[in-house]
Every structure is written in C-alpha cells, then in structure tokens.
Amino acid sequence: MSYAIYWEERAVTLASGYLAGDPAGLSRLVAAVDLLAGEPRPPGSFPYGSEDLRRLRHGPYRVLYEIDPAERMIAILHIGRSL
C-alpha cells in the first residue's frame, strides 16, 4: 500500500521559485518525491532528528519530509538547493 504525498504551502512556494531557473531539474525532483509514495525511506535518504523526519538529496536539491505511518501520508516540508 502506498503513501499519499502532501506538499506544505511553504515547500510549494520554494519549489515554484526554482521553476524559472531549472524547470527540468525541478521536474526530476518532483518525480523523485513521487517515488516516496512507494518507498518512504529510500536508499540515499537519512533520518533528520527522528526516523520519520527525513532528508533526501536529489541532484542539487534537498527535500525535508515527514512520514506519518498511521495516516500513510508523507508531508513535504521544505525544499532547498545547494549552489
């Protein structure tokens, strides 16, 4: 059974800021986030303070997300980009 993905408003705002400068990279990032629905703890992600608060690196982007196993939901909390 897969998880539902929910984007917090702040994460959507941050992602939209990267859209103009890197549409292809952002598209790949969204595809990687979509894969979390099937595997919320993929290789390459790591705990960020707790087992359910995780960070995923994908190319130049970083995604902070929280897993809610009881609700089977993943909340995308923050998107960042390293230069």
Protein Blocks (a to p, Z undefined) as FASTA:
>chain_A
ZZdddddfklmmmmmmmmmmmmmlmmmmmmmmmmmmmmmbgghiacehiaklccddehjb
ccdddddfknopacdfbdcddZZ
